[in-house]
Amino acid sequence: MPKVTFQKSGVEAEWDGSHESLLELGESLGLSLDFSCRMGSCTACQQTLLSGDVEYPEGHTGEPDPGNQLLCCSIPAGAADIVIDA
């Protein structure tokens, strides 16, 4: 199971697949993260991915800025740890 670190918040957790997205994981940890549509269209939830990779199992229509990922519809890709600048 990969570890997900929200660097600015100083919060980390194991990704066990029980949440639909990294946004939901962050919310379950008490973080207040920006979002709007929760479908990957508006890009309001984008955050910089400092290390690791994410995937979008349900896809998305909005394009995050280079180096960013959409928290609302992404999950860790594989078993590698990820660090998010949030």
N, C-alpha and C positions, 0 to 999 in steps of 0.2 A: 504494500500500500504506500503510495507516495505521500509525502508530507507537504502540506500547503502552508506557506508562510505569508502573512500579510505584514510586510516589513514595517511600514510607518506606524501601524497599530501595535506592533509587538506581539501579535497573536499567531499561533500556529496550531495546526490540527492534522490528523491523519485523514486522508481521503478514503472513505470506505464505501463509496458509491450509494450511500443512503440519501443523498441530496441530488436534485436534478441539475444543479449548476453550482459554480463557484460562488455566485451571488447568494444562493440559498445557504451554502456552507457558512459564508461570512455572516449572514444575518443570524444564523443559529448560534454563532459565537458572540453575539451582541454588537456586531459592527454596524455602523450606519453608513452604507455605501450608496453612491448615486445610482439611480436607475430610472427608467420610465416604462418602456413597453414590455419588457421581459421576454421579448421575442427576437432580439438581435436586429432590429430594424432602425432604431433611433440613435444608437451608439452612445447614449447618455451614460451607460455603465462601463465604458472603456477605461481600462487601467493599464499601466505599463507592466509588462511581463519582464522581470529582471533576469530570471533564469528558468529553464525548463520549457516544456511545450504543452500546448493545450489543443484540444480538438472540439469540434462542434457537431455532436451527434445528430442534432435536428436541423443543422444548417443555420444560416443567417443571411439577411439581405443587406444589412448595413456593413460598411467597411470601416474597421477601426483604423486609427492613424498608425503609421509604421512603428513597430515595436510594442504596440498595445494589443490587448485582447478584450473581448466582450465578456464580462463577468456573468451576464444573465443567461447565457446559453453555452458556455464552455465548461469543460471538465478537464482534469489532467490527462495528458496523452501518455499512456504507458505507466511504468512504475517509477519514473524519475521524479524527484522532488521539484516543486515549483516555488518561485518567490514572486509575489505580486507587490508592487509599490503602492500599497494602500494601507 
